[in-house]
Amino acid sequence: MQQSKRTFSLFRKIAWYEGISYIVLLFIAMPLKYLMDMPLAVRIVGSIHGALFIAFMIYLYLVYDQYAKNTKWALKAFLASIIPFGTFVMEKEWKQEQSLV
């Protein structure tokens, strides 16, 4: 597998897990904190999500650099990571882009 194809594949996997962690943080951990007085849920899920978000941003840059993507692409990917379900919506487009390598 070419290095750049491997990079895009890892980007998509990280995006998937980052999206899941964001949904869990927003719809499970935060309600547990504010409705059930269980702040530990946010601390744990938030830490995992934070690490995945950092990994997502690193791989976003690597794909941007290796594939010579434009700034619009990078901004769209970033926005997908901060909008709930955004990475899942973008998955189809990213899968198609990866297949063109």
C-alpha positions, 0 to 999 in steps of 0.5 A: 500500500502506498504511504499516501493511501495508508495515510488517507485510510488512517485519516478516515479511521480516526475520523470515524472514531473521533465522530463516535467519541464526540457523539458519546461525549455530547449525548451520553457523558454530558447528560450524565454530568449535568442530569445525574451529577456524574462528572467523571463521564465527561472527564473520561470520554472528554479525554479520549475525544480530545486525543482523537481530535488531536490525531484527527487534526494531525492526519488532516494536515498529513492528507492535506499535505500529501494529496495537495488538498486546498484550504477549502477541503481542510476547512470542510474537514475541520468543520466536519469534526466539530459538527455532530455527525459531520465526520459520518456525513463526510465519510462517503466523500472521503472514501471516494477520494481515497479510491481515486489514489 
